[in-house]
């Protein structure tokens, strides 16, 4: 399986479980999985350019390069929600916004790659 397909499979699995966590009111898990979904989306995009980014800084720089400014801002909000949901307790509204932002970012890549992800 190619790197793109591997990352795409992980996006699907993690986004599916992010949605399940929200429905189960496991709000801290939503933040954990949302950031992993975005990391895999960015790695998938980089893999199409035969690159592997590997850690936070290169992924962040890649995202800044490829995402429209509005979506980059939302990606940053997801990154911050990860900490807020994971360390400052459960917040259903924050988790709901995190999922909405993550879905928008998924939609961007679906359009860019012309594939259905979720």
C-alpha positions in Angstrom: 0.0 0.0 0.0 1.4 3.4 -0.9 2.0 6.1 1.7 -0.9 8.2 0.5 -3.3 5.3 0.9 -1.8 4.4 4.3 -2.4 7.9 5.6 -5.9 8.1 4.1 -6.8 4.8 5.8 -5.6 6.3 9.1 -7.6 9.5 8.5 -10.8 7.5 8.0 -10.2 5.3 11.1 -9.4 8.3 13.3 -12.2 10.5 12.1 -14.7 7.7 12.5 -13.6 7.2 16.1 -13.5 11.0 16.7 -17.2 11.1 15.8 -17.9 8.1 18.1 -16.0 9.7 21.0 -18.2 12.8 20.6 -21.4 10.8 20.6 -20.2 9.0 23.7 -19.4 12.3 25.4 -15.7 11.4 25.6 -14.8 15.0 24.8 -11.2 14.8 25.8 -10.7 12.0 23.2 -12.2 14.2 20.5 -9.2 16.6 20.9 -6.7 13.7 20.8 -8.2 12.2 17.6 -8.9 15.5 15.8 -5.3 16.5 15.9 -4.3 13.0 14.7 -6.8 13.3 11.8 -5.2 16.6 10.7 -1.7 15.2 11.1 -2.5 12.3 8.8 -4.2 14.6 6.3 -1.0 16.7 6.2 1.2 13.6 5.9 -1.0 12.2 3.1 -0.7 15.5 1.2 3.1 15.6 1.6 3.3 11.9 0.5 1.9 13.0 -2.9 5.0 15.1 -3.2 7.2 12.1 -2.0 7.8 13.7 1.3 7.5 12.4 4.9 7.3 15.2 7.5 7.6 13.2 10.6 6.9 15.7 13.4 5.1 18.8 14.5 7.1 21.6 13.0 7.3 20.4 9.4 3.6 19.4 9.5 2.7 22.9 10.8 4.8 24.5 8.0 3.3 22.3 5.3 -0.2 23.1 6.5 0.6 26.8 6.4 1.8 26.4 2.8 -1.2 24.4 1.6 -4.2 25.5 3.6 -6.1 28.7 2.9 -5.5 31.2 5.7 -9.0 30.7 7.2 -8.5 26.9 7.4 -5.0 27.3 8.7 -6.5 29.4 11.5 -9.1 26.7 12.2 -6.3 24.0 12.2 -4.6 26.1 14.9 -7.8 26.2 16.9 -8.0 22.4 16.7 -4.4 22.2 17.9 -5.3 24.4 20.9 -8.5 22.5 21.6 -6.3 19.3 21.9 -4.7 20.8 24.9 -7.8 22.4 26.3 -9.9 19.3 26.0 -7.2 17.1 27.2 -5.9 19.1 30.2 -8.7 21.5 31.3 -11.5 19.0 31.4 -14.5 18.2 29.3 -16.3 20.8 27.3 -19.0 19.6 24.8 -19.2 22.9 23.0 -15.4 23.0 22.5 -15.5 19.4 21.2 -18.4 20.2 18.9 -16.4 23.2 17.4 -13.3 21.0 17.1 -15.2 18.4 15.1 -16.7 21.1 12.8 -13.3 22.6 12.1 -11.8 19.1 11.5 -14.6 18.3 9.1 -13.9 21.5 7.1 -10.3 20.6 6.8 -11.2 17.1 5.7 -13.5 18.7 3.1 -10.7 20.9 1.8 -8.5 17.8 1.2 -11.4 15.8 -0.3 -11.8 18.6 -2.9 -8.0 19.0 -3.4 -7.5 15.2 -4.0 -10.9 14.5 -5.5 -11.5 11.6 -3.1 -14.2 10.9 -0.6 -12.8 10.5 2.9 -15.7 10.3 5.2 
